[in-house]
Amino acid sequence: MKPLPKNMTLDDLAALTQQGFVELEEKLTEKIDSKIDGLRTEMDIRFKAVDKRFDQMDERFDKLEFRVGGYDRRLERLEDKMMVVNVKLGIN
């Protein structure tokens, strides 16, 4: 801390105090902005990871729907064949 001159007035002291608060505000703003930027970067990374996971899940569901759709079509054909057999055998 700098030594204060002996002939300092209250206005001088007020101006020094105000300058100290201005400098403190600038330092705090800089630190807060830096923290916020870091958090934004981290959030972006995490959201991209979540997006990637959802994309992978979409691919898996698409594959699953394709496979289940194949089984569904097979089941429909078997049911149709069973109806033909039932009609031929006279079973309702």
N, C-alpha and C positions, 0 to 999 in steps of 0.2 A: 504494500500500500504506500502510495506517495505521501510525503509529508505535506501538510496543508500550509499555505502562506499565512503569515500572522495578520495581514491586513485584509483577510477574506470577509466579505459581507454575507448576509443571509441570502441575498440573491445569487451570489457566487456558489454558496453551499447548495442551494436549491437546484441550480443548473448542473452541478456535479452529480447530485443525487439523481436527477432526471436522466443524465447521460449514463449513469450506472444502470438504471432500470432499462434504458433503451438497449444497452449492450447485452444485458441479461436476457431480454426478450429475444434479441437476434440469435444468441447462442441456443436458447431453448427451442426457438422455432426451427433452427437448423437441425438440432438433435431430433426433435419430433418428426420433422419431415424425413430425415434419414431413416428413422424407425418405421414410419408409415411406408416408405418405399420398399424397405426390406420385407415388411409384412405383405405388401401387394405382390412382390416377386414370389414369396413363398406360397401365397394363395394361388397365384397363377400356375405354379408348378403342380400344386396339389389338385387343382381343378382339371388340368390337362391329364393327370394320372387317372382321375375319376372318369373323364371323358373316354380315355383309352379303355378302361375297364368296361364301360357301357358299350363301347363299340365291339369289344370282344364278346360280351354277352349277347349282343344283337346277332353276331355271326353264329354263335352257338344255337340260339333260338331258331335262326333261319335253317340251320342244318337239321335241328330236331323236328321242325315243322315239315321239312321235306321228307324225312324218314317216316314220321307218323302219317303223313299224307299217303305215302306208298302203302303202308299197312292198312290204312283206311280203305284205299281202293281195292286191295286184295280181299279184305273182309266183305266189301260190297259184292265183288264177283262171286265169292264163295256163297254168300247168302242167295244170290240169284241162282246159282247152280243148285243149291239145296231146294229152292222153290220149284225148280224144274223137276228135280227128283221126286219131291213130295207130290207134285201134280201127277207124274207118271205112276207113282205108287198109290195114288188116291188118298193121300194123307193131307188133311187140312191144317 
